[in-house]
Each structure stands twice: as C-alpha cells, then as structure tokens.
Amino acid sequence: MDINCKFDNLKRRIKKMDKAVVAFSGGVDSTFLLKVVHDILGDGTLAVTARSSTYPERELKLAVKFASGIGVEHLIIVSEELDIEGFCENPTNRCYYCKKELYCKIRSIAEKRGIKYILDGSNLDDTGDYRPGLEAVRELEVISPLKEERLTKNEIRVLSREMNLDTWDKPPFACLSSRFPYGQQITVKKLQMVDSAEQYLLDRGFKQVRVRHHGDIARIEVSAYERCKFFDENIMDEVNKKFKLIGFKHTALDLKGYRTGSMNEAIIQA
C-alpha cells in the first residue's frame, strides 16, 4: 500500500472518533499525529505532555510552542519516573513502568473528560526493536493509529514535510533514561549530567547526539556523517574539558556512531 493510501486510511480512522487525547512528546511521530487529529477533530482534541527529570526542558519548550501555534488545548502533567518503584534500578523492562505510569494518568484525564480514545505516536518501525513500553500501551488500550495503518518513520517524515511541519527532519529522541546500561542505577544527578553534555554538543552544532552514561565514562554517539568533526584536536580537547566539568572522568567517541536502541544490543545478543 502506498503512502497516500495509508494517509487516507489514517484520516478516515480518526474521523470516526468524536474526541481524542494525544500523548504528545513533541517528537516527529506525535507531532504529526497531533496535527492530523487536530485538523480533523478540532476542539475535540486534547494534547497531553508529561514533564519529568528524564524529559529535557528543551523538548518541553518545543512541544509547548507547537501546541500553542496550532491552537490545540495542551495539558502538561507531572509523571516522574524516578518515583516509580523499581524504575531507578533500571531493569530491562524499565520502559514498561514508565509507559504504564504515564498512560494511567492520561486515562484518568480522559475518563474525567468523557473522552474514549487515547492515541500515541508509535509507528510501524517501533515493532522492530525491543520496546517493553508497548506492552503497557496494549494493557491500557491506547490506540496507535500510525502503527495500525502501517506508516513507517520515513513515511511520517515525508508526510510531515508536505504538511510544512518543522519536525519533518527532527532527529529521533528518546527519554534520557535510555542513556544508561540496564542495571546501572538512574539518579537525578546522572540525568542532569547527560542532559548538560548533550545540550553542549547540540549547542556546538551537532544534530544527532546521544551521550551514554557508563559510570565515570561518557560515550558519545553522533550521526555517521558528524563523526569526522572529532578529527579536530581542538574540538576533542574542548569537549573533554567540558565533560570533565560536567562530572565525567573520561570521554570516548563511539566509532560506530549513533543508532537507535544501542543499549538494547547487549539484550539482543544475549
């Protein structure tokens, strides 16, 4: 099925809903979904964004700006993952606890407002990686219309560009908890270290960035075409100096570069 047929099916599916809550992170997928839902349902649309220590302030500001720009009602709730029992120990099913907490809160909001449908931005490609959070999505009967209409990430980018959405080429983003090897404890301080390190690299002009936290070591992942920037000794010295100030004793560059779910590689190989 071609992309236009998928898009038409998506719009027909949404038209059957009178009201809907969209779990809105501000990423490529949820931004696209929110725009489509709001275009169709208008005031019957509610966007909900969760604020927590794992969600950078820069992402929240972008989400608020977009929601305000299209005129959709936007609720910002607190969903602090570090308060969830067991989450800080960073088990392999960490994302399940996070999503369950989030969607329970969104479900409560929806019920109070008499809204039947809760939507999330999962796409077809999300089924190809280890994503325990999808189990919570199923348990709480959250609908993933992009996935159900078999829209891929690339197709969503294409459609977003056609709709003049600035997020069409936005780099993928995952919560800061994904920067830690499973089993390594997650703390507010460590999250702040990762956030500060990534923000520094973004401010230096890097587009796709992950700073993986391995105790005293920061492992930098950047997109394949950006790795060559580290051939500059001045940049290496400046990054190393900054990361030491942030709290890392050692800084390393991942020679393979950025890839989605690199922390899952140990699980898959096992």
Backbone torsions as a table, in degrees:
resi	resn	phi	psi	omega
1	MET	NA	132.7	-177.4
2	ASP	-80.0	170.1	-172.5
3	ILE	-62.5	-36.8	-179.0
4	ASN	-68.5	-37.5	176.6
5	CYS	-65.6	-41.6	177.5
6	LYS	-61.1	-43.1	-179.1
7	PHE	-65.2	-41.7	178.0
8	ASP	-62.7	-41.3	178.6
9	ASN	-64.5	-38.1	178.1
10	LEU	-61.3	-46.3	-178.6
11	LYS	-66.4	-37.2	177.2
12	ARG	-65.3	-38.9	179.0
13	ARG	-62.3	-44.2	-177.5
14	ILE	-70.0	-34.6	179.8
15	LYS	-61.5	-23.2	179.4
16	LYS	-76.5	-9.7	179.5
17	MET	-96.0	141.6	176.2
18	ASP	-87.0	-39.4	177.9
19	LYS	-141.5	155.7	178.6
20	ALA	-155.6	145.9	172.2
21	VAL	-102.7	130.7	178.8
22	VAL	-109.8	122.1	173.6
23	ALA	-73.1	110.8	-167.3
24	PHE	-116.3	110.6	179.4
25	SER	-96.3	-18.2	-176.5
26	GLY	94.8	1.4	178.3
27	GLY	-79.4	-179.6	-176.8
28	VAL	-55.8	-49.7	-172.6
29	ASP	-71.6	-49.4	-176.7
30	SER	-70.8	-28.4	175.8
31	THR	-67.1	-46.4	177.3
32	PHE	-59.5	-47.5	-178.9
33	LEU	-62.0	-45.3	-179.0
34	LEU	-61.1	-41.6	180.0
35	LYS	-63.5	-44.1	-179.8
36	VAL	-64.6	-45.4	-179.3
37	VAL	-63.6	-43.7	-179.3
38	HIS	-66.9	-37.0	177.3
39	ASP	-60.8	-34.0	-175.7
40	ILE	-91.6	-46.0	-174.1
41	LEU	-96.2	-14.0	177.7
42	GLY	57.6	-124.2	-177.8
43	ASP	-67.3	-6.8	176.4
44	GLY	-82.4	7.4	-177.5
45	THR	-105.8	134.1	174.3
46	LEU	-128.2	126.0	176.1
47	ALA	-99.5	136.5	178.4
48	VAL	-127.7	126.0	178.6
49	THR	-120.0	134.8	-179.2
50	ALA	-96.7	130.6	177.8
51	ARG	-101.2	134.6	178.2
52	SER	-162.0	175.9	-179.9
53	SER	-73.0	-11.9	178.3
54	THR	-93.7	-0.7	-175.8
55	TYR	-115.6	108.3	-175.3
56	PRO	-59.3	145.8	180.0
57	GLU	-60.5	-33.4	-179.1
58	ARG	-62.4	-36.2	179.3
59	GLU	-71.5	-38.9	178.6
60	LEU	-62.8	-43.6	-179.7
61	LYS	-61.9	-39.8	178.5
62	LEU	-66.3	-39.4	179.1
63	ALA	-64.4	-44.3	179.1
64	VAL	-62.3	-41.8	-179.2
65	LYS	-62.7	-44.5	-178.8
66	PHE	-65.9	-48.4	-178.6
67	ALA	-59.4	-42.0	178.6
68	SER	-65.1	-38.5	-177.7
69	GLY	-64.5	-33.8	180.0
70	ILE	-95.7	-4.5	175.2
71	GLY	78.2	26.9	179.3
72	VAL	-91.9	147.2	175.4
73	GLU	-66.8	132.6	-171.8
74	HIS	-133.5	118.0	176.4
75	LEU	-103.2	135.7	173.9
76	ILE	-111.7	118.5	-177.7
77	ILE	-113.4	163.4	175.2
78	VAL	-98.6	124.4	175.9
79	SER	-136.7	82.6	-173.2
80	GLU	-84.1	105.1	-176.6
81	GLU	-62.1	-32.5	-177.1
82	LEU	-65.6	-15.6	177.6
83	ASP	-85.5	-9.3	-179.3
84	ILE	-79.2	128.8	-179.3
85	GLU	-58.1	125.9	177.3
86	GLY	92.8	-17.7	-175.4
87	PHE	-64.8	-44.8	-175.5
88	CYS	-61.8	-24.2	178.3
89	GLU	-74.3	-9.0	174.2
90	ASN	58.1	57.7	177.0
91	PRO	-71.9	167.3	-177.4
92	THR	-65.1	-22.4	177.4
93	ASN	-100.7	27.4	-179.4
94	ARG	-49.9	-44.2	-175.6
95	CYS	-64.8	-26.3	177.3
96	TYR	-61.9	-47.0	-179.7
97	TYR	-63.0	-40.7	-179.6
98	CYS	-62.2	-51.6	-177.8
99	LYS	-66.8	-35.7	179.0
100	LYS	-64.6	-44.2	177.7
101	GLU	-59.7	-46.9	-177.9
102	LEU	-62.8	-50.8	-173.9
103	TYR	-75.3	-23.0	170.9
104	CYS	-64.3	-41.3	179.0
105	LYS	-68.5	-40.8	178.5
106	ILE	-67.6	-38.0	177.6
107	ARG	-60.4	-41.0	178.8
108	SER	-62.6	-42.1	178.6
109	ILE	-63.8	-44.8	-178.5
110	ALA	-62.3	-42.7	-179.3
111	GLU	-65.1	-39.7	178.7
112	LYS	-64.0	-29.3	-178.4
113	ARG	-96.5	-1.1	-179.7
114	GLY	71.3	32.2	180.0
115	ILE	-102.8	123.9	-175.2
116	LYS	-80.8	-36.1	-168.5
117	TYR	-104.4	129.2	172.6
118	ILE	-116.6	126.9	-175.1
119	LEU	-117.9	143.7	172.7
120	ASP	-127.1	167.5	-171.7
121	GLY	-95.4	19.6	178.2
122	SER	-58.0	138.3	178.3
123	ASN	-116.9	178.8	-174.8
124	LEU	-61.0	-36.0	-178.4
125	ASP	-65.5	-22.2	-178.5
126	ASP	-66.9	-16.0	179.5
127	THR	-79.8	-7.5	-176.1
128	GLY	-95.3	1.9	-179.5
129	ASP	-127.0	169.4	178.2
130	TYR	-76.6	108.1	-176.3
131	ARG	-135.5	83.1	-179.4
132	PRO	-63.5	-19.3	178.7
133	GLY	-63.3	-24.8	180.0
134	LEU	-65.6	-24.6	177.2
135	GLU	-66.3	-39.8	177.3
136	ALA	-66.5	-35.7	177.1
137	VAL	-59.8	-44.3	179.7
138	ARG	-67.8	-44.5	-177.6
139	GLU	-60.0	-38.3	-176.0
140	LEU	-95.3	11.1	173.9
141	GLU	56.9	40.4	173.4
142	VAL	-81.9	137.8	-177.4
143	ILE	-92.9	135.8	176.7
144	SER	-115.5	79.5	-173.3
145	PRO	-63.3	-31.4	179.3
146	LEU	-66.7	-41.9	178.4
147	LYS	-69.1	-41.3	-178.0
148	GLU	-65.4	-29.5	176.7
149	GLU	-92.7	9.8	173.1
150	ARG	61.1	35.8	175.6
151	LEU	-83.1	129.3	178.8
152	THR	-89.0	168.9	178.8
153	LYS	-60.0	-44.0	-178.8
154	ASN	-64.5	-39.2	179.2
155	GLU	-66.2	-37.0	177.8
156	ILE	-65.7	-37.5	176.2
157	ARG	-64.3	-42.2	179.5
158	VAL	-61.7	-47.7	179.8
159	LEU	-65.8	-37.6	178.4
160	SER	-62.9	-39.5	178.4
161	ARG	-65.1	-41.4	178.6
162	GLU	-64.0	-27.7	179.2
163	MET	-91.2	6.0	178.8
164	ASN	61.3	35.1	175.7
165	LEU	-86.6	129.2	-178.5
166	ASP	-62.4	-21.3	-176.7
167	THR	-80.4	0.6	-174.9
168	TRP	-56.9	-33.5	179.4
169	ASP	-114.8	20.2	178.7
170	LYS	-67.3	134.3	178.9
171	PRO	-61.9	151.4	177.3
172	PRO	-59.4	146.7	177.3
173	PHE	-134.7	139.5	173.3
174	ALA	-130.4	155.6	-177.4
175	CYS	-57.7	154.8	-174.3
176	LEU	-62.7	-19.8	178.3
177	SER	-63.1	-23.1	-178.8
178	SER	-73.0	-1.8	-178.3
179	ARG	-88.3	0.2	-174.5
180	PHE	-113.9	137.8	174.4
181	PRO	-60.6	142.3	178.4
182	TYR	-57.0	136.3	-179.1
183	GLY	95.8	-17.7	176.1
184	GLN	-85.2	128.1	-176.1
185	GLN	-62.4	139.9	178.5
186	ILE	-102.4	130.0	177.6
187	THR	-130.7	164.2	177.6
188	VAL	-60.3	-42.6	-179.3
189	LYS	-60.3	-44.8	179.8
190	LYS	-64.5	-40.1	177.7
191	LEU	-62.2	-40.6	178.7
192	GLN	-65.7	-36.7	176.7
193	MET	-62.0	-47.3	179.8
194	VAL	-62.8	-45.8	-179.3
195	ASP	-59.9	-45.8	-179.2
196	SER	-64.4	-41.3	-179.6
197	ALA	-65.6	-43.6	179.6
198	GLU	-67.7	-40.2	179.2
199	GLN	-62.7	-38.4	178.1
200	TYR	-60.4	-46.4	-179.8
201	LEU	-66.1	-38.5	176.8
202	LEU	-63.7	-40.6	178.7
203	ASP	-65.4	-24.7	177.9
204	ARG	-83.1	-2.1	175.4
205	GLY	105.3	-1.7	175.8
206	PHE	-69.8	141.9	-175.0
207	LYS	-96.6	-45.1	-178.2
208	GLN	-114.8	114.5	-171.6
209	VAL	-136.4	137.7	165.8
210	ARG	-137.9	134.1	171.5
211	VAL	-115.0	107.3	-178.4
212	ARG	-85.9	133.7	-175.4
213	HIS	-96.6	110.7	178.4
214	HIS	-118.5	66.3	-178.8
215	GLY	68.0	-116.0	178.9
216	ASP	-78.9	-7.9	-173.9
217	ILE	-108.0	133.3	171.2
218	ALA	-101.6	124.9	176.8
219	ARG	-107.0	114.2	-176.2
220	ILE	-89.7	129.5	170.4
221	GLU	-115.6	126.3	172.0
222	VAL	-128.2	166.2	-178.8
223	SER	-61.6	155.8	-174.1
224	ALA	-53.0	-43.1	-175.8
225	TYR	-75.6	-11.9	179.8
226	GLU	-95.4	-8.6	-177.6
227	ARG	-60.1	-33.3	-176.6
228	CYS	-65.4	-17.1	178.0
229	LYS	-61.7	-26.8	-178.6
230	PHE	-80.5	1.3	173.3
231	PHE	-71.5	-15.5	178.6
232	ASP	-80.9	117.3	-177.3
233	GLU	-63.1	-33.5	179.2
234	ASN	-63.6	-41.9	178.7
235	ILE	-64.3	-43.0	179.9
236	MET	-61.1	-43.6	-179.6
237	ASP	-64.7	-42.1	-178.0
238	GLU	-68.2	-41.9	178.7
239	VAL	-64.7	-44.5	179.3
240	ASN	-60.3	-43.4	179.9
241	LYS	-63.1	-44.6	-179.9
242	LYS	-63.7	-43.7	-177.8
243	PHE	-66.3	-32.1	175.6
244	LYS	-65.3	-39.9	177.9
245	LEU	-64.8	-33.4	178.7
246	ILE	-69.7	-30.9	178.1
247	GLY	134.1	-1.7	178.7
248	PHE	-88.3	134.1	178.2
249	LYS	-79.6	-31.8	-178.2
250	HIS	-135.1	147.8	178.5
251	THR	-128.9	131.0	-178.3
252	ALA	-129.9	151.3	175.6
253	LEU	-102.5	127.3	175.0
254	ASP	-74.2	114.4	-174.2
255	LEU	-67.1	-21.6	179.4
256	LYS	-79.4	-20.7	179.4
257	GLY	84.1	-177.2	-177.2
258	TYR	-66.8	138.6	167.5
259	ARG	-151.9	146.7	-178.1
260	THR	-63.6	133.8	174.1
261	GLY	66.3	37.0	-178.4
262	SER	-63.4	-27.0	178.1
263	MET	-72.3	-13.4	178.8
264	ASN	-86.2	-9.2	-175.1
265	GLU	-61.0	-37.2	179.4
266	ALA	-64.7	-35.6	179.6
267	ILE	-69.4	-45.7	-177.9
268	ILE	-63.8	-41.4	-178.9
269	GLN	-67.9	-33.1	179.0
270	ALA	-68.5	NA	NA
